[in-house]
Amino acid sequence: MTDYDEMTTRNEHLRGVFPVFQTPYRDDESIDYDVLQREIEWLFECGSDGIVMAMVSEMLRLGDQERRELAEASCRFARGRGAVILSVGAESTPIAVEHAKHAQQCGAAAVMAIPPVSIGATEAELGNYYERIVQAVSIPVIIQDASGYVGQPMSIAFQAEMLNRFGAERILFKPEATPIGPRLSQLRDATDGKAHIFEGTGGISLVDSYRRGIAGTMPGADLIKGLVALYRALETGNEQRIYQLSFPISAIVSMQNSLDAFLAIEKYLLVKQGIFKNRIVRGPKAYLPDEETLAEVDRLFDILSGVLEETE
């Protein structure tokens, strides 16, 4: 067995569909853990391979204690069902390291870290940031370039160097800088195909990304039934089903053109499916969908539901 084959085997539990769960709130904006448990159970019932706490979990809008409690609860609710990946990115390296250590203690299978968003850190500083996270834990670290909606892009050379320094078993990737497809291929090629890459565009680029060699996808929770079906169709090469599912999914995700648009529309669809009780997003908010937008979301979701019913 080669070193790459061994790495692939060790990270086999980190392949497939890993939705980023939304954080539900009570009317007073405290976290509703009863609804969260129902959401996580539903995600696994729909075929998810694991779950993720990340940006659309409103991670940056939580207090430190809330963030720790949410991490602990997600691992507890998912135990025995699938792997949990916890975001640990922070505005300073010591805080990110603290979150990473806590995530491992909670039972996370991997941690994921965006760079600090309030500063444009140099790549030398980012190298130190990720190095200290890697050294703090024994589980894989996913480097998330979330610059499609926050922060600035990381160079392909920097990301490849991080893999070369720490190994493909320890460094994984979730690249979201545009253009998605070409940059994904550049990262793949710069690492001689060793990079373990998750697609992270909500599913709009899933078909193209899959054909470029991803290990899995991290979409939102709202379209999980369609995305699990699409991923399975990609695995079996069912071209007709791939595009029947991809078109309505992509149309819905195309309406989510910012972090707050993702939050608003995903929570709307979670309420529509009976998982959430309300659509509360912690403010201040940069986006509020109008009724015409939601009517179009309804029409597209009905089309997707029809495709799923026809092919069950």
N, C-alpha and C positions, 0 to 999 in steps of 0.2 A: 504493500500500500504506500502511495506517495504521500508527502506532507500535505498536499492539496486535498487528496482523497480523505485523509484523516480529518482535516479541518472541516470538509463538507459533511462528513458523518457526524462530527461533534455538534455542528450547528443545524442538523436536520430538523430539530424541533422548532427552529426559527424559519420555517418555510410555509408559504401559503397565504391565507387571508387573515390579517390582524387589524380589525377595525379599531379606530380611536374612539373610545366611548365619550359621549356627552355627559356633562355633569348636571344632574337635575337639582332644582332648588324648590324649597317650600316658599310660601308666599312672602316670608320675611327674608328671603334670599340666603337662608342657611341651607346646607347641603342635605338633600333628602336621600338618606342611605337606603330606605326601603325601596324607592324607585330605582336607585342605582343597582341594587341587587337584582331586581327584576330585569333591568336592561342587560346586565352582564349574562344572566341566565338565558335570556332571549337570544343574545348574540351567539352563544354556543349552540343553542337549539337550532339556529339557522345555519350552522355549519362552520362557524369561525374556528380557526386553528389556534387563536390566541387573542389577547386584547392589548390595547395600548392606552396609557395615559399620556396625553401630549397637548398640543396647542389648542385643538378644539374641545379639549376637556376644560378649557378656560384656566389652564395652569398659571398663567401670568396674572390672573385676577383673584388668586387665592392667597390668603395669609400663609405664613410658613407652617403653622400648626395644622391648618386646614389641608395643606398640601401633603403633609406627612400622614394625616388621618385618611385622606383619600387614597393615597398609595397603599396603605395598610389594608383598607377595606377592599380595594380592587384585587389584591393578592388573595385575600381571604375568600372573597366571593368566587374567584376563578379556580381555587385550589382543586386539583384533580380533573379539571376540564381542559386546560390548555395553558400555554406559556403566557406570562405577563411581561410587558416591556414598559418601563417607567421613564418618563422624561426627567432629566436632572439638570438641564441647562439653567444657568443663573447669571446674574450681572457681575459676579465676582467668582474667582476660582475657588476660594475656600468654601463658599456656599454650595457651589456645584459639587465639590468633593463630599461635603456633608450629605447632600441629597443622594449621591451615588452610594455611599456607605449604607445609608438608611434603606435604599431600594434593595440592596443585596440582602440586608437583614430581614426585609419583608418577604423575601422569596422570589424576587424578580429574576427572570431568565436572562435579561439583558437590560442595560440602561441606554437611553438615547439623549443626546445633548445638542441643542442649538447653541451657537455662539451668543455672547452677550448682545442684546439688541439696542442698548442705549449708546454704544460707542462703536466706532469702526476700528476694531482691534487689528493690529498688524498680524501677518501670518506667523511671525516669530512668537508673538504673544498668544495667538491661538494654539500654536504648537505646545506651548507650556501648559495652557489651559487643558487641552485634551490629554497630554501626558500625565498630568496629576490626577485626572479622573481615572485613566487606565490603571495607574499605579495604586489607586485607592481600593480597587475591587478586583475580583478574579473572574467576573462574568464579562461577556462581550460588551463593547461600547459602540453604539451606532452614532456616527457623525451625521447630523441632520443639517443640511443646507436648506433652510426654510426661506431663502431669499425670494421665492416666488411671491411672498406676501409680507415678509418682515426681514430686516437685516440686509446684508450685502452678500453677493456670491463668494464662495471660496474657490480658489483655482483648482483645476484638475491636478496639477502638479503637487499642490499641497496635500490634497486628499490621498493621492497615490503614495506620497512620502510617508504619511501616517501609517498606511498599511505596511509599507516596507519596514518601518521602524518597529512596529509592534506585532505584525503578523496578521494573516487573514482570519485566524481564529478569534482574535481579540478585537479587530477593527472591522465594523460593518458600516453600511452607508444608507442614507435616505436622501438622495439628491433631488432638490426641487427648483434649482435655478433654471431659467429659460435660456435657450430652447431645450426642453426636457429630453427629447429623444437623442439628439446628437451629443449632448453632454453626458448622458448615460452611457452611450457607446464609447465616448472618449475615456470615461472612467474605467469602464470594462477593459478597454484595450491598453490603457496605461498601467493596469495591474495584471496584465497577461491573463485576463479572464478569472482572476482569483477573487475579485471583489464580490462580496455577498450584498446585493443591492435590493432595497425595498422601494417600490413605486409609491409615490406619495402625492398624487394629484387628484385625489378623490375618486379616481376611476376613469377620468376623462382620457387619460393617456395609457390606460392599462393594456389595451390590445397591442399598441406599438411597443410599449415597454416590455411586455412579456416576450415579444419576438426578439428583443435585444438581450434577453438573458437574465431577467430579474429572478430573485429568490422568493419574492412575495410582494404583497401589496398592503398598504396601510390606509384604507379609505375611511370615510365617516361611517357612523353606525346606522344612519337612516336608510341607506340603500343596500343593506347587508344581504338580503335575499337575492337581489339581482346580481350583486357583485360576487357572491359565492357561486352562483350558477354560471356567471361569465368566466370566472377563474377555472371552474371545472371543465367548461367547454373548451377553453384554451389548452388545458392539459390533455384533453382527448382529441383536439384538432377538429372539432365540429364547427366548420367555417360558417354554415348557415346560422346556427344558434349563436355563435359569437357576435355576429353583426345584428341579429334581431335584438339581442340584449344590450349591446354596446350603444346603439343609437339613442334610445331613450335615456339610458344612464348618462351618456355624455351631454345630452341636451339639458338635463337637470343640473349637472355639475357646472355646465357653462354659465349658469345663472349665479353661481357662487364665486364671485370674482374678487373677494376680499375675505379676511379672517372673520369679520362680523357677518358677512353674507353667508358663509358656511355655518356659523353658529345659528343664525336666524332660520335658515331654510331647513337645516338638519333637525332642529328642535320642532319646527312646524310638522315635519314628516313623522317624527317620533310620537308626537301627540296624535296625529292622524291614524297611526297604527296602534294606538292604545297603550303605548309603552310609557310615555310621559303624561303627567297631569297638566302641565302648563308649558309655556314657551319662554319662561323667564331667562334672560341673559343679563349678567351683571353689567351695569353701565359705568361710565358713559359709553354709548354705542355709536359706531360710525355708520351703521346701516340699519334701516328698518324697511322691510318689504311692504309694498303697497298691495292692495287687494287684487289688482290685475296681475301682478307678479305671482301671487299665490294661486290665482286661478290657473295660470299657465303651468305652474308646478303640479297642480292637481291633474290637469289633462295629461301631462307627460308621465306622471306616476301611474295613472290609470292605464296608459299604453304599456308601461313596463309590467304592471300587474297582469295585464292580459297576456303578454308574452310568456310570463312565468306559468300562468294557468294552462296555456295551450301546450306547453312542453313538459309538464309534470308527468 
